[in-house]
Amino acid sequence: MADTLNTDVVTAALSRATARSARAAEVARLTFLTDTVAYAARLIRDALPTAAAITVDTTNRELHEIRDAQGETLWHAPTSGPTHRFNDSLVDDVDDLIREAVPFGGLAAAGWKTSAKGFPFRDVQLPEPPPATRHARAYVRHEDAVLDVHANLAPADQPSLTVRDRFGKTMREAGDRVRAAIINAGYDLPGGEVTVDLFGAGEPGSVADLAIACAILSAAGHVDRAALKRTVLLGELGLDGRVRVTDQTRDGVRFADLCGYKRVIVASTAATTCPLIPGGHVHGVLDLRQAIDRLAQPITD
């Protein structure tokens, strides 16, 4: 860039503006190449989910090879035929992206490393795939409500928690109680977008809090989702994570038995006074962490 110390004001201003534009162009080029690789990775993984790296022929501006994380070849341009899972249509789509990207230059700065094959081949690491949406289901059963609690955890830039009743209306108080209980029980609120929907019949009331929290933590990986399948969870959550008995708890245990469930988890203060479940168990827990620990244990007949 020209020396601006001994130039007039206009020339100096233009010099600085040109330097800013050059920096902006470099950032834009890097962003373009990064986005191009991310787009190509999505197209490739539709057919080859384990793809981790590619080799690009920068002279012919086309894809040359696809490899997995262990370096095993998944697709090779000279040898993979038209019947390969990564078919000609997908190859053409990726080649179109490469043809647009290569002329912009700046490949080395964007991580397109010179391949061991030598010029004109470049090795490009594909970005890590985003985590898939995870799902868990818990159950609330009592005489006033027969509800399935569905928790979905999806990738998102900012964490959020939304709890909705069977009509799609946001249950703000339940969401606030559950959020505080999860945190105060010593768990991190899952990163990403957490959406909890209640499906079924009846009004859940606060007795659904425990099921909502356990479904969220199961979706986040703290307990096996299969552990929830034969279990009914009944209890209001305090902000400190304690499980509280409600007016619906005892009747809920009886109703869960009628529905065929073999394990019911309730507040410890209610467990001894709840009806027995023939061939099953009613477990009392003090708090949310104890409930998660109990879910991790197998159901005994």
Disulfide bonds with the S-S distance in Angstrom:
none
